[in-house]
């Protein structure tokens, strides 16, 4: 393996580690707020960017780990929570 290939492999591993850390941070924040959390709250709690949290939430929803629902107090806002048994 060339030096360039080794560097690329290390970068990919690093990116995967960052994704895992973001996944863990968002899931941990959702566990802390079982009644549901807004995207804004998740961004503040995890320290990740809005787009990173959004991408992570969409992945969690697609995998059936989380669900999106309308805020009961403000129908313009969505909230997110872990699905049952997660």
Backbone bond lengths (Angstrom), bond angles and torsions (degrees), N, CA, C in turn:
res aa  C-N    CA-C-N  psi(-1)  N-CA   C-N-CA  omega(-1)  CA-C   N-CA-C  phi
1 X - - - 1.451 - - 1.535 108.22 -
2 X 1.320 115.17 130.70 1.469 119.37 -179.75 1.521 110.23 -74.42
3 X 1.312 115.45 165.63 1.465 121.31 178.48 1.535 110.43 -59.45
4 X 1.321 117.11 -40.35 1.453 122.18 178.65 1.529 110.84 -62.11
5 X 1.320 116.63 -43.78 1.460 121.08 178.73 1.526 111.05 -65.49
6 X 1.323 116.72 -37.96 1.463 120.79 177.83 1.529 110.83 -64.39
7 X 1.334 115.86 -42.44 1.463 119.77 178.52 1.520 110.85 -63.07
8 X 1.315 116.65 -43.00 1.466 120.85 179.93 1.526 110.64 -63.80
9 X 1.311 117.63 -41.42 1.463 122.12 177.81 1.525 110.22 -61.97
10 X 1.317 117.13 -42.11 1.467 121.59 178.38 1.528 110.31 -64.37
11 X 1.327 117.24 -40.33 1.465 120.90 179.04 1.517 111.05 -64.09
12 X 1.327 116.36 -42.36 1.460 120.00 179.43 1.521 110.80 -64.00
13 X 1.310 117.06 -40.41 1.459 121.35 177.42 1.515 110.88 -63.56
14 X 1.315 115.34 -39.63 1.453 120.55 179.10 1.524 110.88 -65.71
15 X 1.330 117.32 -41.52 1.463 121.59 178.54 1.525 110.21 -63.89
16 X 1.322 116.94 -41.19 1.461 120.86 178.52 1.528 110.32 -64.31
17 X 1.307 117.20 -38.26 1.460 121.05 178.13 1.526 110.74 -65.59
18 X 1.338 116.84 -39.29 1.466 120.07 178.11 1.534 110.79 -66.21
19 X 1.331 116.96 -41.19 1.467 120.15 178.21 1.526 110.64 -62.51
20 X 1.325 116.31 -42.87 1.474 121.02 178.59 1.522 110.27 -62.74
21 X 1.321 117.62 -42.90 1.463 121.23 179.18 1.527 110.79 -63.63
22 X 1.335 117.08 -39.79 1.470 120.47 178.05 1.520 110.26 -66.84
23 X 1.320 117.35 -44.37 1.463 122.08 177.51 1.523 109.60 -56.40
24 X 1.329 117.03 -49.18 1.463 121.58 -179.47 1.526 111.60 -62.19
25 X 1.340 116.96 -39.84 1.468 121.06 -179.88 1.529 111.01 -65.40
26 X 1.333 117.28 -44.16 1.471 120.59 -178.78 1.526 110.12 -68.63
27 X 1.312 118.23 -44.85 1.470 120.94 178.73 1.532 109.81 -62.41
28 X 1.321 117.56 -41.87 1.460 121.04 178.18 1.519 111.70 -61.48
29 X 1.326 116.84 -42.25 1.463 120.75 178.36 1.528 110.74 -65.59
30 X 1.328 117.41 -39.91 1.462 120.51 178.08 1.533 111.11 -66.08
31 X 1.316 117.39 -35.32 1.470 120.73 176.81 1.525 110.52 -65.10
32 X 1.315 116.20 -34.15 1.461 120.63 -179.56 1.521 112.42 -72.73
33 X 1.308 117.57 -16.30 1.467 121.72 -178.33 1.529 109.46 -133.11
34 X 1.347 116.67 74.33 1.470 119.98 -176.18 1.523 114.32 -63.49
35 X 1.330 118.46 -21.48 1.461 120.91 178.45 1.519 111.85 -75.28
36 X 1.310 116.87 -7.80 1.452 121.48 178.40 1.518 111.73 114.33
37 X 1.298 115.55 151.91 1.460 121.58 -177.43 1.521 109.57 -135.25
38 X 1.317 114.99 144.81 1.460 119.76 175.56 1.523 109.57 -81.66
39 X 1.303 115.09 161.00 1.462 119.92 176.68 1.529 109.42 -60.09
40 X 1.312 116.83 -42.24 1.464 121.43 -179.60 1.529 110.83 -58.40
41 X 1.318 117.25 -44.01 1.469 121.58 179.52 1.525 110.66 -65.05
42 X 1.338 116.53 -42.26 1.467 120.09 179.45 1.526 111.61 -63.25
43 X 1.330 116.73 -39.78 1.469 120.31 177.24 1.529 109.65 -60.83
44 X 1.328 116.56 -46.08 1.469 120.60 -179.44 1.527 111.64 -64.95
45 X 1.315 117.96 -40.26 1.460 121.43 -177.58 1.521 113.65 -72.18
46 X 1.322 116.17 -36.35 1.470 119.35 -175.08 1.522 113.55 -92.55
47 X 1.329 116.91 -20.61 1.464 119.52 -177.18 1.519 113.22 75.17
48 X 1.333 116.33 12.01 1.469 120.62 178.29 1.520 109.20 -94.46
49 X 1.318 116.54 164.11 1.465 120.73 178.79 1.531 109.78 -72.54
50 X 1.321 115.13 159.89 1.464 120.56 179.54 1.524 111.05 -59.34
51 X 1.327 117.01 -42.59 1.468 119.54 -178.60 1.528 111.22 -66.77
52 X 1.325 117.52 -35.80 1.463 120.77 178.76 1.518 110.23 -67.54
53 X 1.328 117.02 -43.52 1.469 120.56 178.04 1.528 110.00 -64.49
54 X 1.333 117.51 -43.23 1.470 120.56 178.20 1.524 111.62 -58.92
55 X 1.319 116.32 -46.56 1.469 120.87 -179.68 1.531 110.13 -61.87
56 X 1.321 116.83 -42.11 1.459 121.12 179.37 1.525 110.77 -65.47
57 X 1.329 116.81 -43.06 1.468 120.24 178.41 1.523 111.45 -61.71
58 X 1.323 117.22 -42.30 1.465 119.70 179.12 1.526 111.32 -62.88
59 X 1.322 116.91 -37.31 1.460 120.64 176.79 1.523 110.59 -66.33
60 X 1.336 116.59 -44.37 1.470 120.59 179.39 1.523 111.16 -62.26
61 X 1.320 117.00 -40.07 1.470 120.92 178.61 1.523 110.25 -66.33
62 X 1.323 117.04 -45.61 1.469 121.08 179.70 1.530 111.64 -61.62
63 X 1.329 116.79 -33.09 1.465 121.67 179.81 1.528 112.49 -84.51
64 X 1.341 117.14 -3.37 1.456 120.61 179.18 1.516 114.59 79.38
65 X 1.315 116.82 13.32 1.462 121.32 -178.43 1.528 110.94 -85.28
66 X 1.328 116.65 -31.86 1.462 121.91 -178.44 1.521 109.47 -132.59
67 X 1.332 114.41 165.03 1.455 119.71 176.37 1.516 109.83 -136.97
68 X 1.320 114.66 153.20 1.465 121.62 177.67 1.523 107.33 -105.51
69 X 1.329 115.63 140.63 1.463 120.04 176.51 1.520 109.52 -147.44
70 X 1.327 115.73 159.23 1.463 120.55 -179.07 1.519 109.68 -72.14
71 X 1.321 116.07 139.23 1.458 121.51 175.61 1.529 108.11 -62.79
72 X 1.332 118.26 125.98 1.464 119.77 -177.17 1.531 113.59 -66.19
73 X 1.325 117.45 -19.80 1.460 121.24 -178.30 1.522 112.91 -100.45
74 X 1.320 116.37 -20.32 1.461 120.93 -178.75 1.523 107.82 -144.86
75 X 1.308 117.00 96.21 1.458 122.56 -175.50 1.519 114.51 -61.58
76 X 1.333 117.08 -12.19 1.469 119.60 178.94 1.526 111.85 -80.48
77 X 1.307 116.57 -13.00 1.461 121.80 -173.90 1.521 110.62 -110.91
78 X 1.313 116.08 140.94 1.462 121.19 173.97 1.514 109.53 -96.81
79 X 1.305 115.40 151.80 1.461 122.65 173.29 1.526 107.35 -125.62
80 X 1.310 114.50 161.91 1.466 121.54 -177.93 1.517 108.87 -131.08
81 X 1.332 115.86 144.66 1.458 121.27 175.35 1.517 108.43 -149.44
82 X 1.319 115.31 160.49 1.452 120.26 175.67 1.511 108.93 -72.03
83 X 1.314 116.73 147.29 1.458 120.38 176.89 1.512 109.00 -75.44
84 X 1.298 116.97 163.06 1.462 121.78 -179.50 1.532 110.82 -57.77
85 X 1.306 115.35 139.97 1.449 120.58 176.66 1.515 114.80 81.18
86 X 1.321 117.97 5.64 1.477 119.47 -179.06 1.483 109.73 -102.17
